[in-house]
Structures are given as structure tokens and as C-alpha cells.
Amino acid sequence: MANHKPALFLSSILMLSLFLAVSMAESRILGLTGSLKAKTPECDEVFGVGSGDNCFDITQTFNLTTKLFDSINPNLNCDALFVGQWLCVAGSA
């Protein structure tokens, strides 16, 4: 009797490969691949920081919520603003 283990192993690998290929294609068709990506903020208007400016005053001047201001200025450290720094004051995130 012939040994069918190599043929069984190759068949299993081929079936697994086919399953993975179909799964990936289906997720692309359904648009599931980008659902976990963070949305990139879009800035429509910028403001140059001047002497004495702080994040609170800027949000008040441009009538922004803290949540929106933080979302359109990711990774901003409000404790380290510098004169001439550009901040987004209108946009979407």
C-alpha cells in the first residue's frame, strides 16, 4: 500500500491557501479591510501661534470644542506651543 501522507499534506496546504485567498477577496469586496484604520484629519484653515497664545484661548477664539480641536491637531502638546507653530482651526477628523 502506498504512503498517502505527502499527498494529503499537499492537499491540505492547497485547500488552506484557497480558503485564505477567498477570505481576503471577500473582505475587499465588502470593504472590511479599511474599517480598522484611523481616519486622517483634514485641515481647512490654519492659525499661527503668537506670543502668549494657548490652546484654550485658541479654541475659544475659533469657537471649537476641545474634542474637535484635539482631533484635527493630533499629537499636539498644548504645554509646548511655540511662536509660529501652525495649528488647524477648521476641518474634520
TIGUTI-38322 format. One record per residue: residue number from 1; x, y, z of N, C-alpha, C, O in turn; residue in three letters. Coordinates in nm, 4 decimals, always signed. Atoms other than C-alpha are relative to their C-alpha. Last residue first. Layout:
N
<paro drenro="NUM" n_u="X" n_v="Y" n_w="Z" ca_u="X" ca_v="Y" ca_w="Z" c_u="X" c_v="Y" c_w="Z" o_u="X" o_v="Y" o_w="Z" base="ALA"/>
...
***
This chain:
93
<paro drenro="93" n_u="-0.0848" n_v="+0.1133" n_w="-0.0397" ca_u="-1.1400" ca_v="+6.4244" ca_w="+1.1667" c_u="-0.0803" c_v="-0.1278" c_w="+0.0004" o_u="-0.0267" o_v="-0.2343" o_w="+0.0311" base="ALA"/>
<paro drenro="92" n_u="+0.0738" n_v="+0.1177" n_w="-0.0444" ca_u="-1.2750" ca_v="+6.7345" ca_w="+1.0047" c_u="+0.0967" c_v="-0.1119" c_w="+0.0328" o_u="+0.2074" o_v="-0.1205" o_w="-0.0204" base="SER"/>
<paro drenro="91" n_u="-0.0209" n_v="+0.1222" n_w="+0.0759" ca_u="-1.1510" ca_v="+7.0841" ca_w="+0.9438" c_u="-0.0869" c_v="-0.1116" c_w="+0.0525" o_u="-0.1845" o_v="-0.0886" o_w="+0.1239" base="GLY"/>
<paro drenro="90" n_u="+0.1214" n_v="+0.0392" n_w="+0.0696" ca_u="-1.1144" ca_v="+7.4262" ca_w="+1.0966" c_u="+0.0313" c_v="-0.1243" c_w="-0.0822" o_u="+0.1345" o_v="-0.1318" o_w="-0.1488" base="ALA"/>
<paro drenro="89" n_u="+0.1131" n_v="-0.0581" n_w="-0.0727" ca_u="-0.8611" ca_v="+7.5594" ca_w="+1.3484" c_u="-0.1341" c_v="-0.0250" c_w="-0.0699" o_u="-0.2383" o_v="+0.0186" o_w="-0.0211" base="VAL"/>
<paro drenro="88" n_u="+0.1223" n_v="+0.0102" n_w="+0.0787" ca_u="-0.5529" ca_v="+7.3581" ca_w="+1.2483" c_u="-0.1165" c_v="+0.0535" c_w="+0.0845" o_u="-0.1338" o_v="+0.0134" o_w="+0.1996" base="CYS"/>
<paro drenro="87" n_u="+0.1031" n_v="+0.0879" n_w="-0.0548" ca_u="-0.2463" ca_v="+7.4799" ca_w="+1.4285" c_u="-0.1217" c_v="+0.0014" c_w="-0.0906" o_u="-0.1565" o_v="+0.1042" o_w="-0.1487" base="LEU"/>
<paro drenro="86" n_u="+0.1272" n_v="-0.0012" n_w="+0.0710" ca_u="+0.0707" ca_v="+7.6251" ca_w="+1.2771" c_u="-0.0935" c_v="-0.1015" c_w="+0.0621" o_u="-0.0575" o_v="-0.2181" o_w="+0.0787" base="TRP"/>
<paro drenro="85" n_u="+0.0527" n_v="+0.1347" n_w="+0.0218" ca_u="+0.3587" ca_v="+7.6970" ca_w="+1.5144" c_u="-0.1365" c_v="+0.0107" c_w="-0.0662" o_u="-0.2186" o_v="+0.0938" o_w="-0.0272" base="GLN"/>
<paro drenro="84" n_u="-0.0166" n_v="+0.0393" n_w="+0.1397" ca_u="+0.4995" ca_v="+8.0476" ca_w="+1.4656" c_u="-0.0503" c_v="-0.1400" c_w="-0.0301" o_u="-0.0547" o_v="-0.1792" o_w="-0.1467" base="GLY"/>
<paro drenro="83" n_u="+0.0374" n_v="-0.1064" n_w="+0.0913" ca_u="+0.5501" ca_v="+8.1171" ca_w="+1.8349" c_u="+0.0319" c_v="-0.0440" c_w="-0.1433" o_u="+0.1426" o_v="-0.0886" o_w="-0.1733" base="VAL"/>
<paro drenro="82" n_u="-0.1050" n_v="-0.0987" n_w="+0.0263" ca_u="+0.5824" ca_v="+7.7902" ca_w="+2.0243" c_u="-0.0481" c_v="+0.1005" c_w="-0.1037" o_u="-0.1326" o_v="+0.0685" o_w="-0.1874" base="PHE"/>
<paro drenro="81" n_u="+0.0236" n_v="-0.0815" n_w="+0.1201" ca_u="+0.3329" ca_v="+7.5613" ca_w="+2.1931" c_u="+0.1151" c_v="+0.0987" c_w="-0.0179" o_u="+0.1752" o_v="+0.1444" o_w="+0.0793" base="LEU"/>
<paro drenro="80" n_u="-0.1255" n_v="-0.0347" n_w="+0.0673" ca_u="+0.4826" ca_v="+7.3175" ca_w="+2.4470" c_u="-0.0242" c_v="+0.0754" c_w="-0.1310" o_u="+0.0484" o_v="+0.0553" o_w="-0.2283" base="ALA"/>
<paro drenro="79" n_u="-0.0945" n_v="-0.0571" n_w="-0.0970" ca_u="+0.2122" ca_v="+7.2657" ca_w="+2.7096" c_u="+0.1297" c_v="+0.0451" c_w="-0.0661" o_u="+0.2152" o_v="+0.1047" o_w="-0.0006" base="ASP"/>
<paro drenro="78" n_u="+0.0413" n_v="-0.1373" n_w="-0.0312" ca_u="-0.0521" ca_v="+7.2194" ca_w="+2.4379" c_u="+0.0917" c_v="+0.0664" c_w="+0.1025" o_u="+0.0905" o_v="+0.1888" o_w="+0.1153" base="CYS"/>
<paro drenro="77" n_u="-0.0286" n_v="-0.0177" n_w="-0.1417" ca_u="+0.1312" ca_v="+6.9115" ca_w="+2.3089" c_u="-0.0282" c_v="+0.1463" c_w="+0.0343" o_u="+0.0519" o_v="+0.2346" o_w="+0.0036" base="ASN"/>
<paro drenro="76" n_u="-0.0355" n_v="-0.1354" n_w="-0.0420" ca_u="-0.0287" ca_v="+6.8311" ca_w="+1.9753" c_u="+0.0226" c_v="+0.0023" c_w="+0.1505" o_u="-0.0582" o_v="-0.0503" o_w="+0.2271" base="LEU"/>
<paro drenro="75" n_u="-0.1365" n_v="-0.0029" n_w="-0.0552" ca_u="-0.0175" ca_v="+6.4643" ca_w="+1.8749" c_u="+0.0455" c_v="+0.1396" c_w="+0.0388" o_u="+0.1656" o_v="+0.1636" o_w="+0.0510" base="ASN"/>
<paro drenro="74" n_u="-0.0483" n_v="+0.1165" n_w="-0.0736" ca_u="-0.3324" ca_v="+6.5013" ca_w="+1.6650" c_u="+0.1454" c_v="+0.0179" c_w="+0.0423" o_u="+0.2243" o_v="+0.0827" o_w="-0.0264" base="PRO"/>
<paro drenro="73" n_u="-0.1403" n_v="-0.0257" n_w="-0.0335" ca_u="-0.4459" ca_v="+6.8536" ca_w="+1.5757" c_u="+0.0568" c_v="-0.1175" c_w="+0.0788" o_u="+0.0928" o_v="-0.1020" o_w="+0.1955" base="ASN"/>
<paro drenro="72" n_u="-0.0593" n_v="-0.0576" n_w="+0.1212" ca_u="-0.7785" ca_v="+6.7972" ca_w="+1.3974" c_u="+0.1452" c_v="+0.0413" c_w="+0.0217" o_u="+0.2131" o_v="+0.0823" o_w="-0.0724" base="ILE"/>
<paro drenro="71" n_u="+0.0059" n_v="+0.0947" n_w="+0.1117" ca_u="-0.8938" ca_v="+6.5530" ca_w="+1.6681" c_u="+0.0619" c_v="+0.0554" c_w="-0.1279" o_u="+0.1154" o_v="-0.0214" o_w="-0.2078" base="SER"/>
<paro drenro="70" n_u="-0.0956" n_v="+0.1104" n_w="-0.0183" ca_u="-0.7721" ca_v="+6.7662" ca_w="+1.9578" c_u="+0.0011" c_v="-0.0950" c_w="-0.1190" o_u="+0.1064" o_v="-0.1464" o_w="-0.1569" base="ASP"/>
<paro drenro="69" n_u="-0.1346" n_v="-0.0570" n_w="+0.0076" ca_u="-0.9545" ca_v="+7.0761" ca_w="+1.8309" c_u="+0.1059" c_v="-0.1092" c_w="+0.0132" o_u="+0.2032" o_v="-0.1113" o_w="-0.0621" base="PHE"/>
<paro drenro="68" n_u="-0.0300" n_v="-0.0282" n_w="+0.1410" ca_u="-1.2701" ca_v="+6.8720" ca_w="+1.7677" c_u="+0.1422" c_v="+0.0528" c_w="-0.0154" o_u="+0.2158" o_v="+0.0090" o_w="-0.1038" base="LEU"/>
<paro drenro="67" n_u="-0.0047" n_v="+0.1275" n_w="+0.0736" ca_u="-1.2726" ca_v="+6.7246" ca_w="+2.1199" c_u="+0.0363" c_v="+0.0226" c_w="-0.1471" o_u="+0.1216" o_v="-0.0477" o_w="-0.2013" base="LYS"/>
<paro drenro="66" n_u="-0.1304" n_v="+0.0617" n_w="-0.0286" ca_u="-1.1845" ca_v="+7.0569" ca_w="+2.2836" c_u="+0.0156" c_v="-0.1290" c_w="-0.0789" o_u="+0.1240" o_v="-0.1593" o_w="-0.1288" base="THR"/>
<paro drenro="65" n_u="+0.0038" n_v="+0.0856" n_w="-0.1182" ca_u="-1.4840" ca_v="+7.2147" ca_w="+2.1141" c_u="+0.1393" c_v="-0.0587" c_w="+0.0196" o_u="+0.2173" o_v="-0.0691" o_w="-0.0751" base="THR"/>
<paro drenro="64" n_u="-0.0218" n_v="+0.1433" n_w="+0.0193" ca_u="-1.4076" ca_v="+7.4953" ca_w="+1.8751" c_u="-0.0207" c_v="-0.0747" c_w="+0.1315" o_u="+0.0100" o_v="-0.0236" o_w="+0.2392" base="LEU"/>
<paro drenro="63" n_u="+0.1237" n_v="+0.0687" n_w="-0.0387" ca_u="-1.5444" ca_v="+7.8522" ca_w="+1.8748" c_u="+0.0071" c_v="-0.1508" c_w="-0.0276" o_u="-0.0825" o_v="-0.2080" o_w="-0.0897" base="ASN"/>
<paro drenro="62" n_u="+0.0566" n_v="+0.0595" n_w="+0.1213" ca_u="-1.2440" ca_v="+7.9943" ca_w="+1.6868" c_u="-0.1246" c_v="-0.0838" c_w="+0.0272" o_u="-0.1723" o_v="-0.1561" o_w="-0.0604" base="PHE"/>
<paro drenro="61" n_u="-0.0002" n_v="-0.0975" n_w="+0.1094" ca_u="-1.1415" ca_v="+8.2357" ca_w="+1.9628" c_u="-0.0696" c_v="-0.0547" c_w="-0.1240" o_u="-0.1436" o_v="+0.0174" o_w="-0.1909" base="THR"/>
<paro drenro="60" n_u="+0.1046" n_v="-0.0996" n_w="-0.0265" ca_u="-1.2435" ca_v="+7.9941" ca_w="+2.2393" c_u="-0.0123" c_v="+0.0998" c_w="-0.1153" o_u="-0.1228" o_v="+0.1356" o_w="-0.1560" base="GLN"/>
<paro drenro="59" n_u="+0.1298" n_v="+0.0666" n_w="+0.0182" ca_u="-1.0405" ca_v="+7.7057" ca_w="+2.0942" c_u="-0.1145" c_v="+0.0976" c_w="+0.0238" o_u="-0.2171" o_v="+0.0900" o_w="-0.0438" base="THR"/>
<paro drenro="58" n_u="+0.0190" n_v="+0.0234" n_w="+0.1436" ca_u="-0.7416" ca_v="+7.9398" ca_w="+2.0541" c_u="-0.1338" c_v="-0.0684" c_w="-0.0251" o_u="-0.2049" o_v="-0.0324" o_w="-0.1189" base="ILE"/>
<paro drenro="57" n_u="+0.0362" n_v="-0.1268" n_w="+0.0644" ca_u="-0.7727" ca_v="+8.0685" ca_w="+2.4112" c_u="-0.0275" c_v="-0.0185" c_w="-0.1492" o_u="-0.1173" o_v="+0.0448" o_w="-0.2047" base="ASP"/>
<paro drenro="56" n_u="+0.1329" n_v="-0.0400" n_w="-0.0456" ca_u="-0.7761" ca_v="+7.7136" ca_w="+2.5492" c_u="-0.0461" c_v="+0.1276" c_w="-0.0694" o_u="-0.1587" o_v="+0.1342" o_w="-0.1187" base="PHE"/>
<paro drenro="55" n_u="+0.1034" n_v="+0.0794" n_w="+0.0673" ca_u="-0.4828" ca_v="+7.6011" ca_w="+2.3348" c_u="-0.1406" c_v="+0.0426" c_w="+0.0409" o_u="-0.2304" o_v="+0.0483" o_w="-0.0431" base="CYS"/>
<paro drenro="54" n_u="+0.0083" n_v="+0.1351" n_w="-0.0552" ca_u="-0.2542" ca_v="+7.8806" ca_w="+2.4495" c_u="-0.1187" c_v="-0.0713" c_w="-0.0645" o_u="-0.2025" o_v="-0.0080" o_w="-0.1287" base="ASN"/>
<paro drenro="53" n_u="+0.1133" n_v="+0.0852" n_w="+0.0382" ca_u="-0.1363" ca_v="+8.2046" ca_w="+2.2923" c_u="+0.0075" c_v="-0.1335" c_w="+0.0733" o_u="+0.1158" o_v="-0.1842" o_w="+0.1026" base="ASP"/>
<paro drenro="52" n_u="+0.1057" n_v="+0.0027" n_w="-0.1008" ca_u="+0.1026" ca_v="+8.4286" ca_w="+2.4875" c_u="-0.1199" c_v="-0.0855" c_w="-0.0357" o_u="-0.2086" o_v="-0.1036" o_w="+0.0477" base="GLY"/>
<paro drenro="51" n_u="-0.0477" n_v="-0.0086" n_w="-0.1377" ca_u="+0.3264" ca_v="+8.5116" ca_w="+2.1900" c_u="-0.1188" c_v="+0.0057" c_w="+0.0965" o_u="-0.2093" o_v="+0.0874" o_w="+0.0794" base="SER"/>
<paro drenro="50" n_u="-0.0727" n_v="-0.1219" n_w="-0.0348" ca_u="+0.1626" ca_v="+8.4068" ca_w="+1.8658" c_u="+0.0434" c_v="-0.0036" c_w="+0.1459" o_u="+0.0101" o_v="-0.0968" o_w="+0.2192" base="GLY"/>
<paro drenro="49" n_u="-0.0066" n_v="-0.0312" n_w="-0.1421" ca_u="+0.0565" ca_v="+8.0709" ca_w="+1.7271" c_u="+0.0848" c_v="+0.1257" c_w="+0.0207" o_u="+0.1924" o_v="+0.1407" o_w="-0.0371" base="VAL"/>
<paro drenro="48" n_u="-0.1370" n_v="-0.0068" n_w="-0.0504" ca_u="-0.0140" ca_v="+8.0737" ca_w="+1.3543" c_u="+0.0019" c_v="+0.0453" c_w="+0.1447" o_u="-0.0522" o_v="+0.1507" o_w="+0.1781" base="GLY"/>
<paro drenro="47" n_u="-0.0247" n_v="-0.1193" n_w="-0.0809" ca_u="-0.3670" ca_v="+7.9635" ca_w="+1.2651" c_u="+0.1430" c_v="-0.0072" c_w="+0.0507" o_u="+0.1868" o_v="-0.1112" o_w="+0.0999" base="PHE"/>
<paro drenro="46" n_u="-0.1053" n_v="+0.0055" n_w="-0.1013" ca_u="-0.4699" ca_v="+7.7144" ca_w="+0.9989" c_u="+0.0153" c_v="+0.1347" c_w="+0.0690" o_u="-0.0281" o_v="+0.2383" o_w="+0.0187" base="VAL"/>
<paro drenro="45" n_u="-0.0515" n_v="-0.1329" n_w="-0.0347" ca_u="-0.7867" ca_v="+7.6577" ca_w="+0.7959" c_u="+0.1035" c_v="-0.0138" c_w="+0.1110" o_u="+0.0852" o_v="-0.0925" o_w="+0.2038" base="GLU"/>
<paro drenro="44" n_u="+0.0496" n_v="-0.0987" n_w="+0.0959" ca_u="-0.9355" ca_v="+7.3588" ca_w="+0.6111" c_u="+0.0547" c_v="+0.1403" c_w="+0.0257" o_u="+0.0585" o_v="+0.2236" o_w="-0.0648" base="ASP"/>
<paro drenro="43" n_u="-0.0037" n_v="-0.1367" n_w="-0.0505" ca_u="-0.7475" ca_v="+7.0751" ca_w="+0.7839" c_u="-0.0424" c_v="+0.0968" c_w="-0.1101" o_u="+0.0095" o_v="+0.0925" o_w="-0.2217" base="CYS"/>
<paro drenro="42" n_u="-0.0133" n_v="-0.0936" n_w="+0.1111" ca_u="-0.8347" ca_v="+6.7143" ca_w="+0.7135" c_u="-0.0117" c_v="+0.1409" c_w="+0.0556" o_u="-0.1052" o_v="+0.1726" o_w="+0.1291" base="GLU"/>
<paro drenro="41" n_u="+0.0687" n_v="-0.1286" n_w="-0.0079" ca_u="-0.7742" ca_v="+6.4554" ca_w="+0.9846" c_u="+0.0255" c_v="+0.0859" c_w="-0.1236" o_u="+0.1326" o_v="+0.0798" o_w="-0.1839" base="PRO"/>
<paro drenro="40" n_u="-0.0959" n_v="-0.1102" n_w="+0.0067" ca_u="-0.6702" ca_v="+6.1051" ca_w="+0.8789" c_u="-0.0756" c_v="+0.1324" c_w="+0.0065" o_u="-0.1694" o_v="+0.1539" o_w="-0.0702" base="THR"/>
<paro drenro="39" n_u="+0.0309" n_v="-0.0985" n_w="+0.1025" ca_u="-0.9159" ca_v="+5.8384" ca_w="+0.9906" c_u="+0.0998" c_v="+0.1149" c_w="+0.0085" o_u="+0.1301" o_v="+0.1641" o_w="+0.1173" base="LYS"/>
<paro drenro="38" n_u="+0.0356" n_v="-0.1295" n_w="-0.0570" ca_u="-0.7599" ca_v="+5.5574" ca_w="+1.1869" c_u="-0.0240" c_v="+0.0991" c_w="-0.1134" o_u="+0.0465" o_v="+0.0996" o_w="-0.2143" base="ALA"/>
<paro drenro="37" n_u="-0.0975" n_v="-0.1070" n_w="+0.0185" ca_u="-0.7662" ca_v="+5.2262" ca_w="+1.0045" c_u="-0.0504" c_v="+0.1283" c_w="+0.0644" o_u="-0.1693" o_v="+0.1598" o_w="+0.0589" base="LYS"/>
<paro drenro="36" n_u="-0.0792" n_v="-0.0158" n_w="-0.1204" ca_u="-0.9768" ca_v="+4.9459" ca_w="+1.1486" c_u="+0.1035" c_v="+0.1108" c_w="-0.0106" o_u="+0.1741" o_v="+0.1389" o_w="+0.0863" base="LEU"/>
<paro drenro="35" n_u="+0.0828" n_v="-0.0380" n_w="-0.1131" ca_u="-1.2572" ca_v="+4.9585" ca_w="+0.8911" c_u="+0.0802" c_v="+0.0233" c_w="+0.1271" o_u="+0.0306" o_v="+0.0897" o_w="+0.2181" base="SER"/>
<paro drenro="34" n_u="-0.0340" n_v="-0.1317" n_w="-0.0505" ca_u="-1.0191" ca_v="+4.9696" ca_w="+0.5959" c_u="-0.0741" c_v="+0.0396" c_w="+0.1258" o_u="-0.0579" o_v="+0.1522" o_w="+0.1729" base="GLY"/>
<paro drenro="33" n_u="-0.1429" n_v="-0.0154" n_w="-0.0258" ca_u="-1.0173" ca_v="+4.5973" ca_w="+0.5145" c_u="+0.0348" c_v="+0.1341" c_w="+0.0617" o_u="+0.1295" o_v="+0.1405" o_w="+0.1400" base="THR"/>
<paro drenro="32" n_u="-0.0340" n_v="+0.0216" n_w="-0.1404" ca_u="-1.3901" ca_v="+4.5366" ca_w="+0.5568" c_u="+0.1457" c_v="+0.0285" c_w="+0.0317" o_u="+0.1819" o_v="+0.0353" o_w="+0.1492" base="LEU"/>
<paro drenro="31" n_u="-0.0567" n_v="-0.1216" n_w="-0.0559" ca_u="-1.4993" ca_v="+4.6883" ca_w="+0.2281" c_u="+0.0389" c_v="-0.0124" c_w="+0.1454" o_u="+0.0357" o_v="+0.0865" o_w="+0.2186" base="GLY"/>
<paro drenro="30" n_u="+0.0922" n_v="-0.0535" n_w="-0.0998" ca_u="-1.7308" ca_v="+4.4003" ca_w="+0.1369" c_u="+0.0517" c_v="+0.1275" c_w="+0.0650" o_u="-0.0205" o_v="+0.1907" o_w="+0.1422" base="LEU"/>
<paro drenro="29" n_u="+0.1260" n_v="-0.0295" n_w="+0.0669" ca_u="-1.5391" ca_v="+4.3273" ca_w="-0.1833" c_u="-0.0974" c_v="+0.0661" c_w="+0.0964" o_u="-0.1698" o_v="+0.1582" o_w="+0.0586" base="ILE"/>
<paro drenro="28" n_u="-0.0207" n_v="-0.1176" n_w="+0.0851" ca_u="-1.2068" ca_v="+4.3554" ca_w="-0.0032" c_u="-0.1289" c_v="+0.0407" c_w="-0.0683" o_u="-0.1583" o_v="+0.1596" o_w="-0.0804" base="ARG"/>
<paro drenro="27" n_u="-0.0112" n_v="-0.1165" n_w="-0.0889" ca_u="-1.3227" ca_v="+4.1190" ca_w="+0.2725" c_u="+0.0234" c_v="+0.1276" c_w="-0.0804" o_u="-0.0243" o_v="+0.2342" o_w="-0.0414" base="SER"/>
<paro drenro="26" n_u="+0.1322" n_v="-0.0350" n_w="-0.0525" ca_u="-1.4434" ca_v="+3.8692" ca_w="+0.0119" c_u="+0.0063" c_v="+0.1228" c_w="+0.0897" o_u="-0.0826" o_v="+0.2078" o_w="+0.0843" base="GLU"/>
<paro drenro="25" n_u="+0.0765" n_v="-0.0610" n_w="+0.1087" ca_u="-1.1110" ca_v="+3.8702" ca_w="-0.1725" c_u="-0.1370" c_v="+0.0445" c_w="+0.0492" o_u="-0.1844" o_v="+0.1517" o_w="+0.0118" base="ALA"/>
<paro drenro="24" n_u="-0.0558" n_v="-0.1320" n_w="+0.0258" ca_u="-0.9204" ca_v="+3.8087" ca_w="+0.1506" c_u="-0.0795" c_v="+0.0716" c_w="-0.1089" o_u="-0.1088" o_v="+0.1905" o_w="-0.0965" base="MET"/>
<paro drenro="23" n_u="+0.0297" n_v="-0.0872" n_w="-0.1145" ca_u="-1.1469" ca_v="+3.5211" ca_w="+0.2518" c_u="+0.0488" c_v="+0.1419" c_w="-0.0245" o_u="-0.0233" o_v="+0.2379" o_w="+0.0024" base="SER"/>
<paro drenro="22" n_u="+0.1422" n_v="-0.0340" n_w="+0.0082" ca_u="-1.1295" ca_v="+3.3610" ca_w="-0.0956" c_u="-0.0377" c_v="+0.0955" c_w="+0.1128" o_u="-0.1129" o_v="+0.1903" o_w="+0.0900" base="VAL"/>
<paro drenro="21" n_u="+0.0170" n_v="-0.0874" n_w="+0.1161" ca_u="-0.7482" ca_v="+3.3725" ca_w="-0.0932" c_u="-0.1453" c_v="+0.0455" c_w="-0.0132" o_u="-0.1712" o_v="+0.1627" o_w="-0.0405" base="ALA"/>
<paro drenro="20" n_u="-0.0543" n_v="-0.1327" n_w="-0.0317" ca_u="-0.7324" ca_v="+3.2324" ca_w="+0.2605" c_u="-0.0201" c_v="+0.0987" c_w="-0.1151" o_u="-0.0543" o_v="+0.2148" o_w="-0.0925" base="LEU"/>
<paro drenro="19" n_u="+0.0859" n_v="-0.0621" n_w="-0.1001" ca_u="-0.9627" ca_v="+2.9406" ca_w="+0.1737" c_u="+0.0473" c_v="+0.1410" c_w="+0.0346" o_u="-0.0343" o_v="+0.2328" o_w="+0.0426" base="PHE"/>
<paro drenro="18" n_u="+0.1217" n_v="-0.0392" n_w="+0.0695" ca_u="-0.7658" ca_v="+2.8612" ca_w="-0.1418" c_u="-0.0960" c_v="+0.0714" c_w="+0.0959" o_u="-0.1548" o_v="+0.1737" o_w="+0.0610" base="LEU"/>
<paro drenro="17" n_u="-0.0346" n_v="-0.1135" n_w="+0.0850" ca_u="-0.4409" ca_v="+2.8580" ca_w="+0.0530" c_u="-0.1228" c_v="+0.0531" c_w="-0.0732" o_u="-0.1430" o_v="+0.1742" o_w="-0.0814" base="SER"/>
<paro drenro="16" n_u="-0.0187" n_v="-0.1134" n_w="-0.0892" ca_u="-0.5926" ca_v="+2.6289" ca_w="+0.3173" c_u="+0.0321" c_v="+0.1268" c_w="-0.0798" o_u="-0.0210" o_v="+0.2337" o_w="-0.0499" base="LEU"/>
<paro drenro="15" n_u="+0.1333" n_v="-0.0378" n_w="-0.0474" ca_u="-0.7188" ca_v="+2.3919" ca_w="+0.0486" c_u="+0.0084" c_v="+0.1221" c_w="+0.0922" o_u="-0.0742" o_v="+0.2129" o_w="+0.0834" base="MET"/>
<paro drenro="14" n_u="+0.0725" n_v="-0.0629" n_w="+0.1107" ca_u="-0.3771" ca_v="+2.3869" ca_w="-0.1203" c_u="-0.1391" c_v="+0.0469" c_w="+0.0430" o_u="-0.1824" o_v="+0.1554" o_w="+0.0042" base="LEU"/>
<paro drenro="13" n_u="-0.0610" n_v="-0.1312" n_w="+0.0243" ca_u="-0.1979" ca_v="+2.3186" ca_w="+0.2077" c_u="-0.0741" c_v="+0.0735" c_w="-0.1111" o_u="-0.1010" o_v="+0.1930" o_w="-0.0986" base="ILE"/>
<paro drenro="12" n_u="+0.0383" n_v="-0.0865" n_w="-0.1121" ca_u="-0.4387" ca_v="+2.0357" ca_w="+0.2946" c_u="+0.0552" c_v="+0.1413" c_w="-0.0193" o_u="-0.0151" o_v="+0.2393" o_w="+0.0051" base="SER"/>
<paro drenro="11" n_u="+0.1414" n_v="-0.0328" n_w="+0.0182" ca_u="-0.3959" ca_v="+1.8786" ca_w="-0.0491" c_u="-0.0484" c_v="+0.0944" c_w="+0.1094" o_u="-0.1245" o_v="+0.1874" o_w="+0.0827" base="SER"/>
<paro drenro="10" n_u="+0.0092" n_v="-0.0980" n_w="+0.1084" ca_u="-0.0181" ca_v="+1.8971" ca_w="-0.0120" c_u="-0.1446" c_v="+0.0417" c_w="-0.0254" o_u="-0.1713" o_v="+0.1592" o_w="-0.0510" base="LEU"/>
<paro drenro="9" n_u="-0.0595" n_v="-0.1246" n_w="-0.0477" ca_u="-0.0336" ca_v="+1.7214" ca_w="+0.3267" c_u="-0.0115" c_v="+0.1094" c_w="-0.1064" o_u="-0.0528" o_v="+0.2212" o_w="-0.0760" base="PHE"/>
<paro drenro="8" n_u="+0.0968" n_v="-0.0562" n_w="-0.0931" ca_u="-0.2703" ca_v="+1.4529" ca_w="+0.1963" c_u="+0.0493" c_v="+0.1350" c_w="+0.0525" o_u="-0.0288" o_v="+0.2293" o_w="+0.0650" base="LEU"/>
<paro drenro="7" n_u="+0.1113" n_v="-0.0486" n_w="+0.0815" ca_u="-0.0400" ca_v="+1.3877" ca_w="-0.0998" c_u="-0.1061" c_v="+0.0657" c_w="+0.0882" o_u="-0.1624" o_v="+0.1684" o_w="+0.0503" base="ALA"/>
<paro drenro="6" n_u="-0.0416" n_v="-0.1207" n_w="+0.0729" ca_u="+0.2625" ca_v="+1.3636" ca_w="+0.1298" c_u="-0.1132" c_v="+0.0606" c_w="-0.0849" o_u="-0.1278" o_v="+0.1826" o_w="-0.0919" base="PRO"/>
<paro drenro="5" n_u="-0.0199" n_v="-0.1155" n_w="-0.0869" ca_u="+0.0761" ca_v="+1.1295" ca_w="+0.3679" c_u="+0.0479" c_v="+0.1239" c_w="-0.0753" o_u="-0.0050" o_v="+0.2323" o_w="-0.0507" base="LYS"/>
<paro drenro="4" n_u="+0.0757" n_v="-0.1146" n_w="+0.0507" ca_u="-0.0534" ca_v="+0.8908" ca_w="+0.1011" c_u="+0.0195" c_v="+0.1258" c_w="+0.0850" o_u="-0.0491" o_v="+0.2255" o_w="+0.0627" base="HIS"/>
<paro drenro="3" n_u="+0.0099" n_v="-0.0965" n_w="-0.1078" ca_u="+0.2024" ca_v="+0.6116" ca_w="+0.1555" c_u="-0.0634" c_v="+0.1273" c_w="-0.0555" o_u="-0.0070" o_v="+0.1909" o_w="-0.1445" base="ASN"/>
<paro drenro="2" n_u="-0.0807" n_v="-0.1211" n_w="+0.0152" ca_u="+0.1354" ca_v="+0.3389" ca_w="-0.0993" c_u="-0.0246" c_v="+0.0947" c_w="+0.1180" o_u="-0.1310" o_v="+0.0937" o_w="+0.1798" base="ALA"/>
<paro drenro="1" n_u="+0.0835" n_v="-0.1166" n_w="+0.0000" ca_u="+0.0000" ca_v="+0.0000" ca_w="+0.0000" c_u="+0.0887" c_v="+0.1239" c_w="+0.0000" o_u="+0.1856" o_v="+0.1325" o_w="+0.0754" base="MET"/>
***
